[in-house]
Amino acid sequence: MRTRFAPSPTGPLHLGHAYAAILAHDMAHASGGQFLLRIEDIDQSRARPAWETQIYDDLTWLGLTWPTPVLRQSDRLPLYRAALKHLWARGLLYPCTCNRRDIAAAATAPQEGTPLHGPDGIVYPGTCRHIPGTTQPLPDTALRLNAARALNVLRHRPLAKPLWFTETGSTAPQTHTIAPAAFLDTVGDIVLARRDMGTSYHLSVTLDDAAQHITHVTRGTDLFQATQIHVLLQHLLHLPTPTYHHHNLIRDNHGKRLAKRDDARAIATYRAAGDTPHDIRRRVGLA
């Protein structure tokens, strides 16, 4: 078993991060496997070296260990671009100039009815999908996956089989099959390269999990719906599909899930108040 914890260095780690990291670490070590750390710093506008240093410090204090060097996404941009070039050459991507306001306006037009929400917010209404294509990606545009075309390509593969993944966590442990029609309705043409990054979370995490030979992806239930995106990309890019374990989220006293702005729940805050690593495990229910 190979698991990973993949934080972004954009703020302090909080109790939710502690739970995710400890769970992945303990699962791997209980099976005689390996726990890996990955720094997801593709958002260079928000990533800070000080937060990355704090990640290493907090996780070491918790007693977690991992092999070095640590994989950092900012070092892998050429690999993400190569994957995008491959998908573009197959006619599976198209440029999109829409911003969030454009998408919201198009999706909420009277004739569209109530907009559907997917893993990335409002499901893209396809505004740029049928604009005459270009021979190469344009500058200052996002790149979207043409989901209908991608699913059609996979459906016509030799010995084509349904897309599926195995779930072992709190989200109904079972095998989940991805229905193409439901994917188009509830996920749609997701962004694979943001104009300000040159990649996206979905593309990067899919390629990185494969590169690190992750066998079990452990993460919060808030990312469960995104898994079907990653499975689709795995098949398009001929990558293995790991087992997924979506765990419950750590929430505050009001039931709201923790975010990086919740400094009162930061691991560093508890450390400063005198908590021990065992105290943190007890707080998140892993003692």
N, C-alpha and C positions, 0 to 999 in steps of 0.2 A: 504494500500500500504506500502510495506517495500522495501526501496532502500538501496544501499550501495556505498561507495567509497572505493576502495581497492588499495592504492598505495604501491609501494615497497620502502623501506628505503635505496635506493642506490644512492641518489642524491637529489638536491633541487627540491621542487615543483615549477612548472612554470605556466604560464598563462593557458596552456592547462589543467593542473590539476585543477586549480581554476575553470575553466568552468565546468569540469566534476563533481567536488565536489558540487559546488553551484547548478547545474542543478538537481542532484540527491536529494540534501537537499530540494530544493524548491518544486520539484515534490511531495515528500513525505508529506511535511508539508501542501501544498495546498490541499491535499486530507484528511488531518487529520491523516496521517500515521506516519511512523517512518523512520528516516535516521540512518544507521549504518556505522561505520568505521571498516575496516579490514586492518591489516598490512600483506602484502604478502611478507614474508621474508624467503621463502624457499631457496633462493640463499644466503646461509650464507657466501660465499666467497666475496660477494659484499655488503651485508647488514651491516649497521653501526648504533650503538645506537644513535649517534649524529644526523643522518638524521631522525631517527624515532622521536626523540624529536622535531626536526624542523617541522616535519609534524604536530604534535599536536599543536605547537605554531602558525604556519601559518593558520591552519584551525580555531583555536580559534579566532585569530585576524580577520579572515573573518566573524566572527559571527556565525559560524556553531556549532551545538551542537549534541551530540550523547550519547547513553547509554554506561556505563562502566560495567565491564572491556571490553577492546577492544580485539577482537579475533585476535590472532597472529598465522600464519601458522606454525611457528617453534614449537609451542606447540601441534600440531596436527599430527605429523609424525606417531604415532602408528595407527591412524585412516586411514591415507592414505595407510599404509602397509596392514591393514586389507582388504581394498577394492582391493588392488592388489592381495592379497592372494586369495580372492574370485574369481576374474577374472581368475587367473592362474589355480585354481582348475577346472574351467569350460572349460579349454583348449583354452582360448581366448587371451592369451599372449604368446610371445616367446622372448627369449633373443637375443639381437643384439649387436655385437661387432664393428659395423661400426662407423667410425668417419665422420665428415663433408667432409673430403677430399675423403674418400672411396665412399661416396654416390654421390658426384659430378662426380667422375671418372666413376662410374658404370652407372649413368644416362646420361652421355654425350658420352658414347661409340658409335662408328659409327652406329652400328645396332639398337641403341635405338632411334635415331632421336633427335629432339629438346626436352630437358627435360621440364616437366611440373612443374609449381610452385603452391604450395598450401599455406594454412595458416601458415605452418612451414617451408617455403622455398621449395627446390626441393622435389617433391613427391618421397618418398622412393621406390626404384626399387625392393625391396623384396629380397635382397641378402641373408639374414639370415632366411628367412621365412621357407625354406624347409630343413634346417639343422636338423638332428635327434634331437628330443627333450630330455629334461632332466626332472627328477622328481621334481626339485625345481629350482628357479632362481639362476643363477650363480653370484658369486661376480664380480665386475668390469664390468658389462654389463648393457646396457639399456634394458628396457622391452617395447616391441611394442605391440600394439593391432593388432590382425589379423582381419582386417576390414571385409574381405569377410566372414569369419566365424561368426563374430559378427552380421553382417547384416542377415546372413542366420538363425542364432538362433532367431533373432527377427521376421523374416518373418514367422517362423513356430510356433510362439506362438499361444495359443488358442485366438481366436477373434483378431488376429493381425490386426493392423491398420497402415497406413502410418506414418512415422515420420514427424512431422511438428512443427513449432513454429509461434507465432504471433509477428509481428514487428510493432512498433508504431512510430519509429523515422524517420530520414531523408532518410533511405534506403528503398524506396518504401513501405510505410505502407500497410501491407497485411499479409495474412497467407502464409508462405513459406513451401513447402513440400520438403523433402530431398529424392532425387532419389538415390537409391543404386548404380546404374551403374556410375552416375556422381560422387558420393562420392569416389568410388574406383579409378576413373581416376584423380580426382582433389585434393583429400585429402590423401587417402591411409592409410598405417599402421603407425599411429602417435605414438610417444613416450609417454608412460604413466609414466615411471620412468626413469629419467636420472641417469646415473651411479654416478654422483657427488652429487645428491640430494636425491635419493630414492623416488622421486615423480616428477611431472611435473606441469606446469601451468594448463594444461587442466584438469587433474585429480583433483588437489587441488581446483580450482575455482568451479568445478562442485559440489564437496562434501561440500565446504564451503557455497555456495549459498543455498544449501538444509538445511544445519545445522542452518543457520541464518534465514530460512524461508523467503528468498528474493522473493518477488512477481514480481518485475520489475527490470531487470538488465539494468542499463544505462551505456553505454560505447561508445567509439569512433567507427566510421565506419571502422577503420582499423581492427577491430576484428569481423566484420560481418561474414566473411567466416568461422571463427572458431566456430561460434554458432552451426553449424551442428554437430561438434565434441561433443560439450557439450550435445546436445539433444540426440545423440546416447548413450553417457555414462549415461545420466539420465535414459534412458529406460533399459539399461543393469543392472543398479544398483537399479532400482525400485525407482527412485527419481522423484519428480514433475518437470515439465517444467515451468519456469516462463515466463512472457511476456518480450520481449526484446525491448529496445529503443536505437538504435545506432545513436549517434549525430554526427554532423560535427566536424572536427578537427580544432583547432586553429593553424594557420600557420603564418610564418614570412612574411616580405614584399616581399620575393621572392617566396612565395607559398609553402615553405618547412615546414612540420609539426614540431612542437617544440619537442625537446628531452631534457633529463636531463643535457646534456652537454651544453645546451644553457643558461648559467648562466645569460646572459644579460636579459633574460625573466623570471628569477626566481622571485617568489613572494617576497622573502626577499630583492631583489634588489629594487623593486618598493617601498617596505615599507621604506627602508633606504633613498630613494629619496623623501619621504614625501607623497606618495600616501595614500589614505584612502581606506577602504574596498569598499566604493561606487565607487571609481575610478577604482578598479579592476573589479567590476561588469560592469562598463561602457566599459572598455577595451575589455572585452570578449563578449559584447553584451547582458548582462543579467541585465542591470540597468533599 
